[in-house]
Amino acid sequence: MSTLTALARAQARMADVAQRVATVRHVHIGTRPMVLVPLALAGEANAPLAALVGDDPATPRLFVVSQPRNRDERFAFAAELASVIVPYVEGFAATTEQVPAERGETRARSLDAPQLVLPNRAGIAFTRLLGRSTRFRRPDGDHPVDPAVPVLGRWLSFLTERAEHPGSCLMLAATEALSLHWASGQSELEDLNLATLLAWIDPPPGVGGAAAAAVGEDPLASPPAGPVTDPGFDNDVLAPLIDAFARTTEAARSESGASAELGHAAVRRARSALERALTGQLLPTWQLVWRALELLRELPAGDHVARRWEADRDAFTGYAAYLRDGGLPQPRRDGAVAAARRLNWLERAQASFAAQRAFDDPLVMAEYRMTGEAFAGQVVAADPGRVSEGAKRRVLRPWITVATADPVLVMPGTVVTSPARRGQKAQVISVTAAVAPGPVHPVMLEAGNGASGPALVALELSGGMGRGLVAPPGSVPEPGERVCYSTLTADYLPIAEFPPPEQTPWTHGGPPAPYEPDDEDAAEDWS
Amino acid sequence: MTGVPTTAGAAARGGTVSAASLAVAAADQVIADLAAGHRAVVVDSPPGAGKSALVVRAARALAGAGEPVMLVAQTNGQVDDLVDRLASAALVRSGSAGLAGAAGAVAGPIGRLCGQDYVPSARVRRHAGVTVSTEIGDLADCVVVVGTAAKWATVRAGAWSCAWAVVDEAYQMRSDLLLRIAGQFDRALLVGDPGQLDPFATVDIDRWAGLTWDPMQSAVEVLLRHNPDVVVRRLPVSWRLPPSAVPVVAEAFYPFGGFAAGSGPGDRRLAFSSSSLWRDEPVDAALSLAVQTGWALYELPARHTVRTDSEAVQACAALAARLLQRGCVAYSEAHPGGMPAGADRIAIGTAHRDQARAIRNALGPALAAVTVDTANRLQGREFDVTIVLHPLSGRVDATAFHLEAGRLCVLASRHRHACIVVARAGIPELLDAYPSTEPVHLNVPAKFPDGWEANQAVMAHLTGHRVSAR
């Protein structure tokens, strides 16, 4: 946790309401997001129990596995879920625009993309495993499933992989999206609870954040956001209802005639009692997720949000086309080259997401100013006409001097950029460092230290000033202007080159055997 | 603090085998392995065990066989050091004995492969036989080409290939980087210090945990997991660490390897040239203790602080300033007559960059020659006296970052004479309150040493060298 976030948390505690840690919104909130609130059965790895899903807050669809240990019911649940999610997702692939691609060509990009919102990171982990359990299934062969099930598996796998990608918004966890913008008065661990986090951010009228969060911690007042259920609910409510359902189903099967009719009615009653109980557990979280989306949507979007969403749309368009062409399910695990390549993508995405957020948001930039990777201050001197002898010709290299009260960590020689002039590089020529204020040890006082004052940073500018030897007006900061420079770069990060998988070297186990789908895939246990 | 508990050390002190001959035998063994037809050889080296000398010797031996050799290091500074050593060795030709050995000089020019922004340092420029270029094509005539792993990774496939690669600091190189350069060589010698910091990734995901080719592990780990028959050798003698430091560092950070001190108990000594300056103050008491025993813990009162704890920062600066004020002289086997330990022979190590900056500011321009840096950047460097701001000082919690064994190992093993640790009281209690809670994954080899345990071991030792700052 950074010093600024720690301060914001302390302030939130004092003010009894969450404090903003971002001035703009850093996530894209779709025009038509879909919310998914899953619940899992306790005691069994990733056994689905129930889910509320839909793209309209007023009409959630409820799917329930009335006997969670029955594998057939699990696949029926997956098929039901697919009947809502797959048409929603694939609907976005229908309308595309043409955007410029390399070498003057154009390529298609979906006008919009799906956005699946889960209550928390654990919900995403559940969805990932649900995708893993369904993507290799087959509609034919020994263990046939509904044809939509493997398609659902592929889409859920795609979306959860995308959720690992820093800055991607195709799949969001509500708690994470909120924490990016608000600091609550509770710990990071407690922030994983959507109910208490929202209580701090948006307490009911007349109630303080801490008091509202206390209500959020009560599993009876606000059931857990899942996928893990409240053990009290499991024991006192869920177990008897599942037993009753199993009992009535068994009884109805052995009856005939009029008593069979009565038996079926009993099964229906048992089923609806189970559905009512699970709705009671799911609905509060469903409403919280939509409330979170509402709150986020009220914030103004940061400058780079649309650009990151374009990348998401590109990824979505690409995968939709891949599936249309009969693409294979995602492999069970990444090979050596695929893993290294993915790590390289993720690190590049991480760096540019961090930089873009800082450029979009002075509060985020302040974090870097605290650690000395950025500094803000006033231009006190400028030599806009300075020309230096380049390797081939004379080039325009203006100098400016910035006075800053920030602690400056950057060393002479470092290249920094300003969010206001992103095309322009500034090389640090010299820093006359400030001395950190604070108590000074007597030995150091003897040595004549302990003075404190602003630092002066001299910068040499290049780029963003046209090709001539005179800088166009406005391209060089003028004395008096407030500027901010940082070592962050949002744009250029080299893409690493890796050998093709079939040339995986001996150090990494040699070339892997290529994946061939077979019947074993469909026979795999779901657990 | 004169005991040397390892078997190598015991033998060395028994007089039958000297530390020097043990070290030479180990290096000879590695050179013999290179000729024995192994696909790869891994050499584990404790701090200051002559790793670079071995790398240079191996490169020369392999180049002597007529094949071009690619030499890989991790930073431009390390590459320049290797170039300098290689070129100097070539100039000396025969007759230079010592650890590097003198089995024939490099018969041919040395190449320095570099990036676009690289400016050759003075120690590279002074050698006429070194060709510096950004293009591998310009270095075709060179018998040894040295470059950073990141630069080698940009060499186009097929533009360069060789029989042997020698990789220095291989434990700090990430698996994915090895993947990118492994196509350029058939066999490899990987040399590194397993006790130092592991490579890190900026994203935190466990997607690949348990895979043998997990790109976030080190180059040595991935190589050993796919080639279990690879020969692993160990250098047995630390020439840097004094006899007072070897048992502490070996026990805490090299629990299974162990190593001996190259210097004898009486070889290393510190003294102050101006004893009249001594005052009855904690700073002087800590310095005296460090001079006498090789260790001191300058303990500030327990308190939870921000990272740049101003009292701890001032204490680090004051210790360095006072050390220089009193004129410290270092006597060692290399300089029996004594060498002043000036500002350039003193380092202050921290866990975070902002701490290093705060200390640099506190030192001011007068003491700018004192090296102040983070553990990551002090790796591979050597000083007479080090002052360490303990990574756990003043912290409320102990995170995996602060518990990492490699971080403390780097900080506690940079010195030839003495190490002074600055810390808030209460670190053992903090460790007890925060046992490591990292998730355990299937099929991931257990890591030794455990950071938590190593921290406890070092603190247990330092407790006996405590000076309270009141």
Interface residues (C-beta under 8 A of the other chain):
Chain A: T3 E164 P166 R333 D334 G335 A336 V337 A339 A340 R342 L343 N344 L346 E347 Q350 A351 T371 G372 P407 L409 A433 A434 V435 A436 G438 P439 V440 H441 P442 V443 M444 A447 G448 N449 A496 E497 F498 P499 Q503 T504 P505 W506 T507 H508 G509 G510
Chain B: R39 A40 A153 T154 A157 S175 D176 L178 L179 R180 A182 G183 A188 A201 T202 V203 I205 R207 W208 L211 T212 W213 D214 P215 M216 A219 V222 L223 H226 N227 V283 V306 R307 T308 S310 E311 V313 Q314 A315 A317 A318 A321 R322 Q325 R353 D354 R357 A358 R360 N361 A362 L363 G364 A366 L367
